[in-house]
């Protein structure tokens, strides 16, 4: 038996199947997905665990909705020790009790990913800090509040956890979600730990709260950005669903760090202070500005920055307040955006005038990089706007070059005959024949 699911009720069973996509199996069944999941148990598992085949190989261990007393903790520890060489992921979700023992033992094995979702994180903060110092394999750590609104980090908890973060040489990914910082000391200690760790590559700081349970003020949150601005290991930073961020703090991250992917969604970012950094960066590859209440007045700043940038390939502007005027400003600079490959404009209040400007700008044939354009299917000229990114995807640039090498044509035609799958799962095909015949005029095959 390599997969064990003991579910409290049918509703929980359906939730778990939807969340993990894994099939529930009984104690007498066999599976090969290598997952053991304990959910909502209140009885002794010793006999059931002993029934597990000694040759079974569990790679993921999920424990949720449990009050872990001493006896149950010892049983789970035995299971971890038995399969310690094969378990690479451990989840402790909405559990209370002696989770510190489980954390300590699991980090002594070859564990690579640890997720703790509990409002009582202080219970295991010391064990977690020591485990980070000693573990040579842990690469991913996720801390969140589980089903509760938030978990709290106070000075004592951060002192232990911070020392572990500073000393860890294997940790590459850290997530703090719905974290309430009890005081300013906790904030400064966390920032110091992030600044001192030179191995972290992926950091997620979402829904950070102050001691009173309100969104962390901009001044306090800027301390995190200041701590990370000189990082040369940082690849991904997600600060979604936080307070308004000043453009200067974000600009420093873009300018001085080696960051490649930046998510600033669900905030109110000041783009005017980011123009210089965004225009000059050579490392940033994607930026998510979704649901930032951006409007037409912000588009000149973004257009100016992107027209000078050649590294940013992905820009998400969904869920903002950009109308026809703002889209026209972006469209006018689109021929100069030579690096942009994927632009998301869904859920914005623009209509036919905006899409007409997009279509005319793309028709000029000066932008060969944009291959993915996401628009609401209900906007006018939707199909026409999608046509030219299709052609760019199959390398429109070569179609209008004189004296194209004959050896390239099989490559072009082969790409044109393949269906392209969009992120939403739908498929479309670029019409290369029409493009050749019409030289990209205003006629469209729709």
Helices and strands as residue ranges (DSSP letters): E 4-6, H 10-20, E 35-39, H 46-50, E 60-64, E 67-68, H 70-82, E 89-93, E 96-97, H 99-106, E 113-117, G 121-123, H 125-134, E 140-144, E 151-153, H 155-167, E 173-177, E 179-181, H 184-196, E 202-206, H 218-228, E 236-238, H 247-256, E 261-263, G 271-273, H 275-280, E 286-288, H 296-308, E 314-316, H 324-333, G 334-336, E 342-344, H 352-363, E 372-374, H 382-393, G 396-400, H 406-416, E 420-421, E 427-428, H 432-438
